[in-house]
């Protein structure tokens, strides 16, 4: 069970200034629309990556029915751990280690199995948004906002259209691999995507 103790203060993966610089916009008349696009792009990216990205304080409680070599935490990257409680006993920092989203139990400074007990881990995970987000994620968010801005008022499934003579149209078919994210955005995000095993 995952509980959010302190929610993220922001979910925006890029800034209005970054987007306006990319679009060469100097005034403020389009700010509201661009901020809405930033919110939408940030939500789509968080969905694609499989987790919220803003830094939050969390408590994750697990009831292990069998011993386990590793516990995979629901959120990452882990910035800090406040406490690890194993069946009511609080562990000291030398009793465990965290590597990205994996929690390992230590005995005599060696990795060992977590016992089959109730374990509660309180930790801070995610990025301090928007400035603490990895550059690739920020770039992906900016590119997605630029794409949203360029396609406003158009049918999102229309791939191409030519007017010469009678005209022709080409439609995006999501069943054939077309998705909501441009390929360049996907390439930037894939290293940060949560893998479900």
C-alpha positions as CSV (number, residue, x, y, z in Angstrom):
1,X,0.0,0.0,0.0
2,X,1.4,3.4,-1.0
3,X,0.4,6.5,1.0
4,X,1.3,10.1,-0.1
5,X,2.4,11.9,3.1
6,X,3.5,15.2,1.3
7,X,2.2,15.7,-2.2
8,X,4.2,17.2,-5.0
9,X,4.1,21.0,-5.2
10,X,4.3,20.9,-9.0
11,X,3.7,18.4,-11.8
12,X,5.0,20.7,-14.7
13,X,7.9,19.1,-16.5
14,X,9.0,22.3,-18.3
15,X,8.6,26.0,-17.8
16,X,6.6,28.7,-19.6
17,X,9.9,30.5,-20.3
18,X,11.4,27.4,-22.0
19,X,8.4,26.9,-24.1
20,X,8.2,30.6,-25.1
21,X,11.9,30.6,-26.0
22,X,11.4,27.5,-28.2
23,X,8.4,29.1,-29.9
24,X,10.0,32.6,-30.1
25,X,7.0,34.1,-28.2
26,X,7.8,37.3,-26.3
27,X,4.4,38.6,-25.1
28,X,2.0,37.2,-22.5
29,X,-1.2,36.9,-24.6
30,X,-0.6,33.1,-25.1
31,X,0.5,32.3,-21.6
32,X,-2.7,30.7,-20.4
33,X,-2.9,28.4,-23.5
34,X,0.7,27.4,-23.2
35,X,0.4,26.7,-19.5
36,X,-2.6,24.4,-20.3
37,X,-0.4,22.6,-22.9
38,X,2.4,22.3,-20.4
39,X,0.0,20.7,-17.9
40,X,-1.4,18.4,-20.6
41,X,2.0,17.4,-21.9
42,X,3.3,16.8,-18.3
43,X,0.3,14.5,-17.6
44,X,0.7,12.6,-20.8
45,X,4.4,12.1,-20.1
46,X,3.9,11.0,-16.5
47,X,1.3,8.5,-17.8
48,X,3.7,7.2,-20.4
49,X,6.5,6.8,-17.8
50,X,4.1,5.0,-15.5
51,X,4.5,7.2,-12.4
52,X,4.1,10.8,-11.1
53,X,7.4,12.6,-11.4
54,X,7.0,15.4,-8.9
55,X,8.9,14.9,-5.6
56,X,6.7,13.5,-2.9
57,X,7.1,12.0,0.6
58,X,5.6,8.5,0.6
59,X,5.0,5.6,2.9
60,X,5.0,2.3,1.3
61,X,3.8,-0.7,3.4
62,X,4.4,-4.2,2.2
63,X,3.4,-7.5,3.8
64,X,5.8,-10.1,2.5
65,X,4.4,-13.7,2.5
66,X,7.8,-15.1,1.7
67,X,11.4,-13.8,2.1
68,X,12.6,-11.6,-0.8
69,X,16.0,-10.6,-2.1
70,X,14.8,-7.1,-3.0
71,X,11.9,-4.8,-2.6
72,X,10.9,-2.7,-5.6
73,X,9.6,0.6,-4.5
74,X,6.7,2.1,-6.4
75,X,8.3,5.5,-7.0
76,X,11.8,6.6,-8.1
77,X,14.3,8.1,-8.1
78,X,14.5,7.9,-4.4
79,X,16.0,11.1,-3.0
80,X,16.1,10.1,0.7
81,X,14.7,7.5,3.2
82,X,13.3,8.7,6.5
83,X,12.7,5.3,8.0
84,X,12.4,1.6,7.4
85,X,10.3,-0.3,9.9
86,X,10.5,-4.1,9.8
87,X,7.7,-5.8,11.8
88,X,7.5,-2.9,14.2
89,X,11.3,-2.4,14.7
90,X,12.9,0.6,13.1
91,X,16.1,-0.3,11.2
92,X,19.2,1.8,11.3
93,X,20.7,3.1,8.0
94,X,23.4,0.3,7.9
95,X,20.6,-2.3,7.8
96,X,19.4,-1.5,4.3
97,X,20.4,0.3,1.1
98,X,18.5,1.9,-1.7
99,X,19.6,1.7,-5.3
100,X,17.3,3.6,-7.7
101,X,13.9,2.0,-6.8
102,X,15.2,-1.1,-5.2
103,X,15.5,-1.6,-1.4
104,X,18.0,-4.2,-0.2
105,X,18.3,-5.7,3.3
106,X,21.8,-5.7,4.8
107,X,23.4,-8.0,7.4
108,X,27.0,-7.3,8.2
109,X,27.2,-5.0,5.2
110,X,26.2,-7.8,2.9
111,X,22.9,-8.0,0.9
112,X,20.5,-10.6,2.4
113,X,16.9,-11.4,2.1
114,X,14.0,-9.4,3.6
115,X,12.1,-11.7,6.0
116,X,8.5,-12.5,5.5
117,X,7.1,-9.7,7.7
118,X,5.4,-6.3,7.4
119,X,7.7,-3.6,6.1
120,X,7.0,0.1,6.0
121,X,9.4,2.4,4.2
122,X,9.0,6.2,4.4
123,X,10.9,8.0,1.6
124,X,11.1,11.0,-0.7
125,X,11.0,10.1,-4.4
126,X,10.7,12.0,-7.6
127,X,12.2,15.2,-9.1
128,X,12.1,18.7,-7.7
129,X,10.1,20.1,-10.6
130,X,10.5,21.8,-12.9
131,X,14.2,22.5,-12.5
132,X,15.3,19.2,-11.1
133,X,13.9,17.1,-13.9
134,X,16.4,15.3,-16.2
135,X,17.2,17.4,-19.3
136,X,15.8,14.7,-21.6
137,X,12.4,14.7,-19.9
138,X,12.3,18.5,-19.9
139,X,13.2,18.5,-23.6
140,X,10.5,15.9,-24.3
141,X,7.9,18.0,-22.5
142,X,8.9,21.1,-24.4
143,X,8.8,19.3,-27.7
144,X,5.3,17.9,-26.9
145,X,4.0,21.4,-26.1
146,X,5.5,22.8,-29.3
147,X,3.7,19.9,-31.2
148,X,0.5,20.6,-29.4
149,X,0.8,24.3,-30.3
150,X,1.5,23.6,-33.9
151,X,-1.4,21.2,-34.3
152,X,-4.1,23.3,-32.5
153,X,-7.3,23.4,-34.4
154,X,-6.4,20.3,-36.5
155,X,-7.7,16.8,-36.5
156,X,-5.1,14.9,-34.4
157,X,-5.5,11.7,-36.4
158,X,-4.9,13.4,-39.7
159,X,-1.4,12.4,-40.8
160,X,-1.1,14.3,-44.1
161,X,-3.3,16.0,-46.6
162,X,-2.5,17.2,-50.2
163,X,-4.7,19.6,-52.1
164,X,-3.4,19.4,-55.6
165,X,-6.2,18.3,-58.0
166,X,-8.8,16.3,-56.2
167,X,-6.8,16.0,-52.9
168,X,-5.9,13.1,-50.6
169,X,-5.8,12.6,-46.9
170,X,-3.9,10.1,-44.8
171,X,-5.1,9.1,-41.3
172,X,-3.1,7.9,-38.3
173,X,-4.2,4.5,-37.2
174,X,-3.2,3.8,-33.6
175,X,-3.6,0.0,-34.2
176,X,-0.7,0.2,-36.6
177,X,1.8,1.7,-34.1
178,X,0.8,5.3,-34.3
179,X,0.6,6.7,-30.8
180,X,-0.1,10.0,-29.1
181,X,3.6,10.9,-28.6
182,X,5.9,11.8,-31.5
183,X,8.8,9.4,-32.1
184,X,11.4,12.0,-30.9
185,X,9.6,12.4,-27.6
186,X,9.3,8.7,-27.1
187,X,13.1,8.3,-27.7
188,X,13.8,10.9,-25.1
189,X,11.5,9.3,-22.5
190,X,12.2,5.6,-22.9
191,X,15.2,5.4,-20.6
192,X,13.0,6.8,-17.8
193,X,10.0,4.5,-18.4
194,X,8.9,2.2,-15.7
195,X,9.2,-1.5,-16.7
196,X,6.5,-3.7,-15.4
197,X,7.8,-7.3,-14.9
